[in-house]
Amino acid sequence: MMSIKAGLQILFLSILAPLTVKADTGTDLFYALRKKALLVKDYTADVNMQIDVSYMKIPKLKGTMYFKSPDKLRLERHGGISLLPKKNVNLTISNLMPAGNVLVIDIGNVEKDGKKLHVLKVVPDDDQNNIVLAKLWVDEANLVAVRAETTTRNDGTIIMDLTFGKYINWGLPDKVALLVDLKDYKLPKGFTLDYETNPGAKPDAQAEKAAKASKGQKGTIKINYLKYDVNTGLSDEKFK
């Protein structure tokens, strides 16, 4: 006859087993997702960019974006102004996921826009990592994150929504929308913008006004990626 102790051990293991499987599934999913993202060593992309902020009107920007893993990013604009974050690598999904060893908390499945997504919370083991916590909504079938909410030590919280199309096999989006803290963005001297409140202001006065207005403000950056050339072996010289 089975002892009471043995029976309790079996009961305990039967309760623990599903939780263990779920945790392993979430951990494996995150590492597979990150591995796919890291397959992209570099790319060149034709882009259209729109920056939406409440205190000024910014014309749409067209240009070419260059990326080289892990942390090099450059935008060559085709006319207009250049407005990029001081740490513009946050425009890439691979840098909104913690590097190194992590703890993965499996939140489970949710439905968004008619699609089943797997939600993960990811905490890095390294206390010095700039990322404190990343929450990811993962399309398991295509192994891509369609949304990321990443809390950082130095750059606030960055929210990224991604739409995929013909480059999904590379894990590269056709469209990205980012909600960002505007204090992390720099405005070049001498630019001209159409201010709602004072359209006749001089460029330097506009820049000073924009810097003041951006404090505590959030804005949305929308990027359409029209065409990618992937893993062509971009030189570091391109980013100097």
Backbone as CSV, one residue per row, in Angstrom:
resi,resn,N_x,N_y,N_z,CA_x,CA_y,CA_z,C_x,C_y,C_z
1,MET,0.860,-1.196,0.000,0.000,0.000,0.000,0.891,1.239,0.000
2,MET,0.490,2.265,-0.782,1.261,3.496,-0.887,1.198,4.277,0.424
3,SER,2.346,4.761,0.884,2.389,5.539,2.115,1.804,6.929,1.878
4,ILE,1.444,7.583,2.991,0.917,8.944,2.881,1.961,9.879,2.302
5,LYS,3.234,9.706,2.729,4.322,10.548,2.236,4.487,10.415,0.728
6,ALA,4.474,9.155,0.254,4.623,8.918,-1.180,3.458,9.521,-1.953
7,GLY,2.265,9.396,-1.384,1.091,9.966,-2.037,1.183,11.471,-2.145
8,LEU,1.677,12.132,-1.089,1.830,13.584,-1.118,2.893,14.010,-2.123
9,GLN,3.965,13.215,-2.241,5.004,13.528,-3.225,4.460,13.461,-4.643
10,ILE,3.671,12.438,-4.924,3.076,12.294,-6.250,2.118,13.446,-6.531
11,LEU,1.319,13.816,-5.509,0.383,14.926,-5.675,1.137,16.219,-5.948
12,PHE,2.221,16.447,-5.195,3.021,17.657,-5.372,3.621,17.714,-6.777
13,LEU,4.158,16.591,-7.229,4.769,16.555,-8.558,3.740,16.746,-9.658
14,SER,2.538,16.226,-9.454,1.486,16.372,-10.461,1.046,17.821,-10.580
15,ILE,1.103,18.564,-9.465,0.759,19.984,-9.494,1.895,20.791,-10.120
16,LEU,3.132,20.441,-9.789,4.294,21.190,-10.250,4.590,20.961,-11.722
17,ALA,4.320,19.758,-12.225,4.710,19.396,-13.593,4.173,20.353,-14.646
18,PRO,2.876,20.698,-14.656,2.395,21.616,-15.679,3.071,22.981,-15.619
19,LEU,3.367,23.464,-14.397,4.022,24.753,-14.267,5.431,24.699,-14.816
20,THR,6.127,23.598,-14.562,7.484,23.440,-15.068,7.505,23.412,-16.586
21,VAL,6.592,22.667,-17.186,6.516,22.582,-18.649,6.238,23.945,-19.244
22,LYS,5.311,24.694,-18.604,4.971,26.010,-19.102,6.167,26.947,-19.048
23,ALA,6.918,26.928,-17.950,8.091,27.789,-17.818,9.130,27.442,-18.863
24,ASP,9.386,26.133,-19.060,10.351,25.707,-20.064,9.912,26.146,-21.451
25,THR,8.621,26.058,-21.747,8.105,26.458,-23.044,8.342,27.946,-23.277
26,GLY,8.071,28.770,-22.270,8.292,30.204,-22.401,9.759,30.546,-22.572
27,THR,10.623,29.884,-21.818,12.059,30.131,-21.918,12.581,29.732,-23.290
28,ASP,12.187,28.548,-23.753,12.614,28.089,-25.079,12.123,29.035,-26.168
29,LEU,10.890,29.532,-26.019,10.331,30.437,-27.017,11.131,31.731,-27.073
30,PHE,11.489,32.278,-25.918,12.256,33.523,-25.919,13.617,33.338,-26.574
31,TYR,14.324,32.276,-26.201,15.658,32.075,-26.773,15.593,31.815,-28.278
32,ALA,14.549,31.124,-28.740,14.373,30.917,-30.175,14.083,32.236,-30.884
33,LEU,13.267,33.080,-30.252,12.948,34.393,-30.812,14.191,35.257,-30.918
34,ARG,14.976,35.274,-29.852,16.199,36.092,-29.858,17.212,35.551,-30.866
35,LYS,17.310,34.229,-30.974,18.236,33.631,-31.940,17.870,34.030,-33.360
36,LYS,16.574,34.043,-33.672,16.138,34.450,-35.012,16.486,35.912,-35.270
37,ALA,16.257,36.775,-34.271,16.566,38.190,-34.440,18.049,38.403,-34.713
38,LEU,18.900,37.608,-34.075,20.342,37.770,-34.218,20.890,37.204,-35.523
39,LEU,20.034,36.527,-36.301,20.457,36.054,-37.619,20.704,37.219,-38.575
40,VAL,20.074,38.351,-38.293,20.271,39.546,-39.124,21.528,40.259,-38.637
41,LYS,22.597,40.135,-39.407,23.872,40.759,-39.039,23.913,42.226,-39.475
42,ASP,23.264,42.523,-40.587,23.172,43.911,-41.054,22.058,44.007,-42.087
43,TYR,21.595,45.234,-42.299,20.652,45.463,-43.396,20.716,46.909,-43.855
44,THR,20.272,47.104,-45.098,20.051,48.425,-45.673,18.588,48.476,-46.078
45,ALA,17.871,49.519,-45.659,16.432,49.570,-45.904,16.015,50.951,-46.387
46,ASP,15.149,50.979,-47.402,14.491,52.219,-47.811,13.314,52.443,-46.873
47,VAL,13.218,53.644,-46.289,12.198,53.884,-45.266,11.475,55.206,-45.496
48,ASN,10.225,55.232,-45.033,9.477,56.461,-44.828,9.231,56.580,-43.337
49,MET,9.421,57.776,-42.774,9.275,57.953,-41.334,8.369,59.147,-41.035
50,GLN,7.470,58.954,-40.088,6.608,60.027,-39.616,6.774,60.163,-38.113
51,ILE,7.011,61.376,-37.638,7.171,61.636,-36.216,6.016,62.507,-35.757
52,ASP,5.204,61.983,-34.858,4.012,62.682,-34.373,4.239,63.175,-32.951
53,VAL,4.232,64.509,-32.785,4.316,65.120,-31.464,3.269,66.221,-31.395
54,SER,2.865,66.567,-30.180,1.745,67.482,-30.013,2.118,68.942,-30.226
55,TYR,3.391,69.304,-30.029,3.745,70.711,-29.974,4.370,71.242,-31.263
56,MET,4.510,70.408,-32.290,5.033,70.906,-33.560,4.661,69.960,-34.691
57,LYS,4.699,70.515,-35.892,4.437,69.722,-37.085,5.763,69.371,-37.743
58,ILE,5.953,68.100,-38.015,7.195,67.632,-38.622,6.863,66.957,-39.955
59,PRO,7.472,67.390,-41.044,7.187,66.760,-42.334,7.679,65.317,-42.370
60,LYS,7.048,64.513,-43.220,7.470,63.127,-43.374,8.898,63.078,-43.900
61,LEU,9.600,62.059,-43.459,11.002,61.903,-43.821,11.177,60.653,-44.661
62,LYS,11.944,60.773,-45.727,12.302,59.617,-46.547,13.808,59.436,-46.480
63,GLY,14.234,58.193,-46.469,15.665,57.981,-46.403,16.059,56.530,-46.505
64,THR,17.325,56.287,-46.200,17.883,54.944,-46.191,18.427,54.673,-44.800
65,MET,18.010,53.562,-44.215,18.462,53.198,-42.876,19.457,52.047,-42.967
66,TYR,20.578,52.200,-42.248,21.616,51.179,-42.210,21.705,50.634,-40.783
67,PHE,21.757,49.326,-40.662,21.888,48.686,-39.356,22.978,47.630,-39.426
68,LYS,23.792,47.578,-38.367,24.772,46.509,-38.218,24.749,46.047,-36.778
69,SER,24.583,44.751,-36.591,24.509,44.157,-35.255,25.857,44.312,-34.534
70,PRO,25.842,44.591,-33.240,24.651,44.634,-32.400,24.035,46.004,-32.219
71,ASP,24.811,47.102,-32.443,24.317,48.399,-31.978,24.659,49.569,-32.882
72,LYS,24.813,49.331,-34.172,25.103,50.426,-35.093,23.860,50.714,-35.945
73,LEU,23.479,51.990,-36.003,22.317,52.393,-36.789,22.567,53.781,-37.357
74,ARG,22.242,53.956,-38.630,22.426,55.252,-39.273,21.279,55.494,-40.242
75,LEU,20.789,56.731,-40.273,19.749,57.113,-41.215,20.288,58.199,-42.130
76,GLU,20.287,57.936,-43.427,20.614,58.964,-44.415,19.302,59.491,-44.959
77,ARG,18.994,60.739,-44.643,17.700,61.297,-45.030,17.768,61.859,-46.444
78,HIS,16.623,61.825,-47.105,16.486,62.391,-48.444,15.693,63.683,-48.308
79,GLY,16.364,64.769,-47.877,15.685,66.029,-47.647,15.017,66.047,-46.286
80,GLY,14.496,67.209,-45.881,13.803,67.335,-44.607,14.780,67.435,-43.459
81,ILE,14.319,67.145,-42.239,15.173,67.248,-41.060,15.537,65.866,-40.561
82,SER,16.562,65.833,-39.764,16.949,64.583,-39.126,16.569,64.656,-37.662
83,LEU,15.758,63.711,-37.202,15.341,63.683,-35.802,15.408,62.248,-35.337
84,LEU,16.490,61.921,-34.656,16.707,60.547,-34.218,17.061,60.541,-32.737
85,PRO,16.778,59.425,-32.047,17.137,59.357,-30.638,18.636,59.371,-30.451
86,LYS,19.074,59.900,-29.305,20.504,59.904,-29.003,21.030,58.475,-28.960
87,LYS,20.170,57.552,-28.536,20.522,56.128,-28.538,19.583,55.430,-29.502
88,ASN,19.813,55.677,-30.825,18.813,55.290,-31.807,18.763,53.797,-32.090
89,VAL,19.627,53.009,-31.432,19.564,51.560,-31.605,18.251,51.004,-31.058
90,ASN,17.553,51.800,-30.221,16.262,51.362,-29.710,15.209,51.237,-30.804
91,LEU,15.540,51.640,-32.011,14.623,51.479,-33.137,14.608,50.040,-33.653
92,THR,15.450,49.170,-33.121,15.502,47.784,-33.576,14.998,46.848,-32.483
93,ILE,14.194,45.849,-32.875,13.577,44.938,-31.905,14.622,44.106,-31.173
94,SER,15.722,43.758,-31.840,16.727,42.908,-31.196,17.343,43.586,-29.979
95,ASN,17.364,44.923,-29.959,17.946,45.639,-28.829,16.923,46.027,-27.782
96,LEU,15.687,45.583,-27.958,14.670,45.734,-26.921,14.439,44.417,-26.203
97,MET,15.286,43.418,-26.508,15.260,42.139,-25.812,16.564,41.981,-25.033
98,PRO,16.510,41.564,-23.766,17.731,41.455,-22.964,18.724,40.449,-23.552
99,ALA,20.003,40.789,-23.449,21.058,39.857,-23.842,21.448,39.002,-22.634
100,GLY,22.215,37.956,-22.907,22.705,37.109,-21.825,21.630,36.218,-21.228
101,ASN,21.905,35.715,-20.023,20.958,34.834,-19.342,19.782,35.634,-18.802
102,VAL,18.605,35.037,-18.852,17.393,35.734,-18.433,16.479,34.799,-17.651
103,LEU,15.572,35.406,-16.909,14.458,34.694,-16.297,13.221,35.022,-17.115
104,VAL,12.535,33.982,-17.585,11.337,34.165,-18.403,10.107,33.770,-17.600
105,ILE,9.165,34.680,-17.500,7.885,34.413,-16.843,6.831,34.270,-17.927
106,ASP,6.249,33.088,-18.012,5.275,32.787,-19.065,3.896,33.253,-18.611
107,ILE,3.375,34.285,-19.261,2.069,34.842,-18.896,0.932,34.039,-19.524
108,GLY,1.215,33.386,-20.656,0.182,32.599,-21.327,-0.255,33.235,-22.631
109,ASN,-1.380,32.789,-23.142,-1.860,33.229,-24.445,-2.951,34.287,-24.324
110,VAL,-2.935,35.229,-25.273,-3.991,36.225,-25.399,-4.364,36.313,-26.873
111,GLU,-5.505,36.926,-27.145,-5.912,37.135,-28.535,-5.908,38.618,-28.817
112,LYS,-5.254,39.007,-29.903,-5.158,40.411,-30.300,-5.371,40.505,-31.802
113,ASP,-6.352,41.302,-32.193,-6.684,41.471,-33.608,-6.940,40.123,-34.284
114,GLY,-7.601,39.232,-33.557,-7.948,37.927,-34.112,-6.809,36.939,-34.189
115,LYS,-5.670,37.294,-33.607,-4.497,36.417,-33.668,-4.109,35.982,-32.263
116,LYS,-3.756,34.707,-32.119,-3.326,34.171,-30.833,-1.854,34.503,-30.613
117,LEU,-1.572,35.139,-29.462,-0.215,35.553,-29.134,0.197,34.989,-27.786
118,HIS,1.474,34.704,-27.664,2.055,34.174,-26.430,2.782,35.324,-25.729
119,VAL,2.403,35.617,-24.483,2.960,36.762,-23.760,4.037,36.288,-22.790
120,LEU,5.194,36.943,-22.852,6.326,36.621,-21.985,6.806,37.879,-21.277
121,LYS,7.188,37.731,-20.017,7.932,38.766,-19.316,9.352,38.258,-19.130
122,VAL,10.326,39.094,-19.456,11.721,38.667,-19.460,12.542,39.599,-18.582
123,VAL,13.257,39.007,-17.626,14.086,39.773,-16.688,15.535,39.313,-16.855
124,PRO,16.472,40.218,-17.154,17.878,39.801,-17.300,18.503,39.428,-15.966
125,ASP,19.411,38.452,-15.995,20.154,38.068,-14.791,21.167,39.126,-14.397
126,ASP,21.695,39.842,-15.395,22.754,40.822,-15.177,22.154,42.115,-14.619
127,ASP,22.537,42.480,-13.404,22.028,43.706,-12.779,22.509,44.960,-13.490
128,GLN,23.557,44.853,-14.290,24.100,46.019,-14.994,23.461,46.214,-16.365
129,ASN,22.597,45.301,-16.760,21.928,45.418,-18.055,21.051,46.660,-18.074
130,ASN,21.085,47.417,-19.175,20.244,48.621,-19.279,18.762,48.254,-19.268
131,ILE,18.430,47.056,-19.740,17.033,46.608,-19.730,16.705,46.023,-18.359
132,VAL,15.625,46.515,-17.766,15.162,46.021,-16.471,14.126,44.928,-16.665
133,LEU,13.211,45.149,-17.604,12.122,44.208,-17.856,11.640,44.387,-19.284
134,ALA,11.400,43.282,-19.969,10.810,43.318,-21.304,9.556,42.445,-21.316
135,LYS,8.482,42.990,-21.826,7.248,42.235,-22.004,7.013,42.092,-23.503
136,LEU,6.879,40.850,-23.956,6.808,40.554,-25.379,5.522,39.818,-25.723
137,TRP,4.896,40.226,-26.810,3.745,39.513,-27.371,4.246,38.798,-28.622
138,VAL,4.263,37.469,-28.578,4.947,36.682,-29.608,3.952,35.909,-30.471
139,ASP,4.099,36.045,-31.781,3.394,35.218,-32.751,4.232,33.946,-32.909
140,GLU,3.807,32.883,-32.226,4.599,31.652,-32.215,4.714,31.013,-33.591
141,ALA,3.651,31.066,-34.370,3.648,30.402,-35.678,4.747,30.967,-36.580
142,ASN,4.982,32.280,-36.495,5.984,32.923,-37.348,7.246,33.312,-36.591
143,LEU,7.253,33.052,-35.277,8.388,33.340,-34.412,8.840,34.801,-34.551
144,VAL,7.899,35.707,-34.302,8.200,37.141,-34.290,7.455,37.785,-33.123
145,ALA,8.026,38.843,-32.575,7.350,39.644,-31.552,6.596,40.763,-32.253
146,VAL,5.292,40.838,-32.024,4.490,41.878,-32.664,4.317,43.099,-31.756
147,ARG,4.732,42.960,-30.496,4.707,44.090,-29.577,5.765,43.876,-28.497
148,ALA,6.424,44.956,-28.116,7.406,44.909,-27.035,7.229,46.131,-26.150
149,GLU,7.185,45.901,-24.848,7.212,46.987,-23.874,8.461,46.767,-23.025
150,THR,9.456,47.613,-23.219,10.747,47.416,-22.580,11.042,48.566,-21.621
151,THR,11.252,48.227,-20.358,11.606,49.212,-19.340,13.119,49.196,-19.162
152,THR,13.743,50.371,-19.284,15.194,50.478,-19.207,15.607,51.351,-18.030
153,ARG,16.875,51.236,-17.660,17.401,52.042,-16.552,17.598,53.498,-16.968
154,ASN,18.017,53.707,-18.223,18.452,55.039,-18.636,17.535,55.717,-19.645
155,ASP,16.679,54.954,-20.317,15.915,55.511,-21.435,14.401,55.411,-21.252
156,GLY,13.949,55.195,-20.012,12.513,55.107,-19.780,11.921,53.823,-20.340
157,THR,10.636,53.867,-20.621,9.930,52.719,-21.186,9.673,52.956,-22.674
158,ILE,10.033,51.983,-23.489,9.866,52.065,-24.936,8.828,51.027,-25.355
159,ILE,7.826,51.476,-26.068,6.773,50.574,-26.553,6.863,50.501,-28.070
160,MET,6.957,49.305,-28.592,7.098,49.097,-30.029,6.033,48.127,-30.529
161,ASP,5.292,48.548,-31.560,4.342,47.678,-32.249,4.874,47.402,-33.649
162,LEU,4.825,46.130,-34.062,5.419,45.727,-35.336,4.390,45.025,-36.210
163,THR,4.429,45.336,-37.499,3.587,44.675,-38.498,4.498,44.001,-39.516
164,PHE,4.231,42.720,-39.791,5.124,41.950,-40.656,4.458,41.618,-41.991
165,GLY,5.313,41.414,-42.991,4.835,41.054,-44.323,5.843,40.173,-45.025
166,LYS,6.403,40.673,-46.117,7.227,39.825,-46.982,8.614,39.514,-46.408
167,TYR,9.019,40.201,-45.342,10.329,39.918,-44.751,10.201,39.198,-43.413
168,ILE,9.067,38.568,-43.180,8.812,37.934,-41.891,9.769,36.772,-41.615
169,ASN,10.248,36.110,-42.666,11.184,34.994,-42.467,12.499,35.460,-41.846
170,TRP,12.825,36.721,-42.051,14.007,37.303,-41.429,13.676,37.900,-40.065
171,GLY,12.402,37.953,-39.742,11.988,38.624,-38.513,12.052,40.132,-38.628
172,LEU,12.005,40.651,-39.860,12.097,42.093,-40.099,10.715,42.640,-40.446
173,PRO,10.286,43.723,-39.785,8.936,44.242,-39.980,8.798,45.117,-41.216
174,ASP,7.573,45.201,-41.715,7.252,46.171,-42.769,6.917,47.528,-42.156
175,LYS,6.330,47.505,-40.948,5.951,48.743,-40.280,6.281,48.644,-38.794
176,VAL,6.717,49.768,-38.230,7.001,49.854,-36.799,6.418,51.155,-36.274
177,ALA,5.799,51.081,-35.104,5.358,52.291,-34.392,5.954,52.252,-32.995
178,LEU,6.655,53.338,-32.617,7.288,53.411,-31.307,6.735,54.586,-30.519
179,LEU,6.404,54.333,-29.265,6.055,55.395,-28.330,7.284,55.650,-27.468
180,VAL,7.795,56.894,-27.507,9.079,57.174,-26.879,9.005,58.454,-26.053
181,ASP,9.971,58.605,-25.131,10.150,59.841,-24.383,10.937,60.817,-25.251
182,LEU,10.385,61.995,-25.496,11.018,62.939,-26.410,12.294,63.552,-25.853
183,LYS,12.498,63.462,-24.536,13.735,63.991,-23.962,14.955,63.248,-24.476
184,ASP,14.748,62.037,-25.043,15.870,61.252,-25.556,16.161,61.556,-27.022
185,TYR,15.492,62.607,-27.575,15.660,62.929,-28.982,16.325,64.278,-29.154
186,LYS,17.155,64.383,-30.178,17.923,65.599,-30.391,17.456,66.306,-31.660
187,LEU,17.418,67.632,-31.603,17.043,68.442,-32.747,18.281,69.186,-33.238
188,PRO,18.601,69.076,-34.531,19.789,69.746,-35.041,19.596,71.253,-35.104
189,LYS,20.698,72.019,-34.954,20.618,73.463,-35.052,20.285,73.880,-36.477
190,GLY,19.516,74.957,-36.589,19.254,75.516,-37.897,18.116,74.877,-38.652
191,PHE,17.382,73.937,-38.048,16.287,73.317,-38.777,15.080,74.257,-38.761
192,THR,14.167,74.050,-39.692,12.947,74.838,-39.775,11.754,73.922,-39.705
193,LEU,10.864,74.192,-38.739,9.643,73.416,-38.585,8.448,74.348,-38.592
194,ASP,7.301,73.805,-38.885,6.069,74.571,-38.891,5.436,74.492,-37.513
195,TYR,5.735,75.480,-36.652,5.165,75.496,-35.307,3.747,76.042,-35.361
196,GLU,2.873,75.380,-34.640,1.497,75.847,-34.583,1.408,77.185,-33.843
197,THR,2.222,77.370,-32.805,2.091,78.537,-31.946,2.861,79.743,-32.451
198,ASN,3.959,79.537,-33.163,4.775,80.657,-33.622,5.501,80.293,-34.907
199,PRO,4.802,80.268,-36.035,5.413,79.804,-37.285,6.500,80.723,-37.801
200,GLY,6.579,81.989,-37.295,7.589,82.908,-37.789,8.866,82.906,-36.983
201,ALA,8.986,82.019,-36.014,10.164,82.000,-35.150,11.415,81.632,-35.936
202,LYS,12.569,82.156,-35.477,13.835,81.826,-36.103,14.221,80.391,-35.761
203,PRO,15.050,79.763,-36.618,15.417,78.360,-36.383,15.983,78.073,-35.004
204,ASP,16.944,78.904,-34.505,17.529,78.642,-33.194,16.493,78.781,-32.086
205,ALA,15.585,79.753,-32.247,14.515,79.926,-31.263,13.580,78.734,-31.284
206,GLN,13.343,78.205,-32.490,12.505,77.013,-32.622,13.147,75.824,-31.924
207,ALA,14.444,75.647,-32.107,15.135,74.522,-31.492,15.062,74.602,-29.969
208,GLU,15.264,75.852,-29.432,15.195,76.031,-27.988,13.785,75.741,-27.475
209,LYS,12.783,76.210,-28.234,11.404,75.982,-27.823,11.064,74.501,-27.865
210,ALA,11.542,73.807,-28.895,11.273,72.371,-29.008,11.891,71.601,-27.857
211,ALA,13.116,71.993,-27.461,13.782,71.303,-26.359,12.988,71.452,-25.069
212,LYS,12.464,72.684,-24.818,11.672,72.901,-23.612,10.357,72.144,-23.671
213,ALA,9.713,72.171,-24.842,8.401,71.529,-24.984,8.488,70.025,-24.871
214,SER,9.640,69.457,-25.212,9.769,67.999,-25.236,9.895,67.381,-23.847
215,LYS,10.226,68.210,-22.833,10.421,67.661,-21.498,9.124,67.060,-20.969
216,GLY,9.198,65.791,-20.591,8.026,65.111,-20.059,7.014,64.699,-21.113
217,GLN,7.313,64.953,-22.385,6.378,64.635,-23.460,6.725,63.284,-24.087
218,LYS,5.716,62.687,-24.682,5.933,61.464,-25.447,5.512,61.702,-26.892
219,GLY,6.122,60.979,-27.783,5.784,61.082,-29.190,5.793,59.713,-29.827
220,THR,5.260,59.641,-31.036,5.209,58.380,-31.772,6.045,58.492,-33.039
221,ILE,6.903,57.519,-33.237,7.672,57.411,-34.477,7.105,56.239,-35.277
222,LYS,6.692,56.514,-36.502,6.166,55.469,-37.382,7.122,55.303,-38.553
223,ILE,7.552,54.072,-38.755,8.508,53.778,-39.826,7.913,52.721,-40.757
224,ASN,7.896,53.024,-42.044,7.544,52.041,-43.069,8.829,51.601,-43.758
225,TYR,9.094,50.305,-43.696,10.263,49.741,-44.371,9.817,49.238,-45.745
226,LEU,10.284,49.895,-46.793,9.817,49.592,-48.144,10.589,48.439,-48.784
227,LYS,11.876,48.329,-48.453,12.728,47.327,-49.084,13.957,47.113,-48.213
228,TYR,14.310,45.836,-48.025,15.515,45.484,-47.263,16.533,44.787,-48.167
229,ASP,17.810,45.046,-47.914,18.905,44.203,-48.375,19.587,43.685,-47.104
230,VAL,19.583,42.368,-46.917,19.976,41.776,-45.636,21.319,41.058,-45.759
231,ASN,22.148,41.224,-44.732,23.428,40.521,-44.590,24.315,40.678,-45.835
232,THR,24.551,41.941,-46.185,25.414,42.230,-47.335,26.851,42.512,-46.905
233,GLY,27.094,42.499,-45.583,28.452,42.743,-45.095,28.801,44.225,-45.005
234,LEU,27.919,45.021,-44.422,28.164,46.456,-44.290,29.452,46.717,-43.508
235,SER,30.220,47.672,-43.984,31.465,48.053,-43.322,31.172,48.997,-42.153
236,ASP,32.041,48.967,-41.139,31.914,49.898,-40.020,32.082,51.349,-40.486
237,GLU,32.752,51.554,-41.616,32.950,52.901,-42.138,31.630,53.600,-42.453
238,LYS,30.602,52.829,-42.755,29.298,53.380,-43.097,28.690,54.114,-41.897
239,PHE,29.132,53.810,-40.700,28.513,54.367,-39.493,29.359,55.448,-38.831
240,LYS,30.412,55.902,-39.518,31.267,56.956,-38.962,30.812,58.325,-39.460
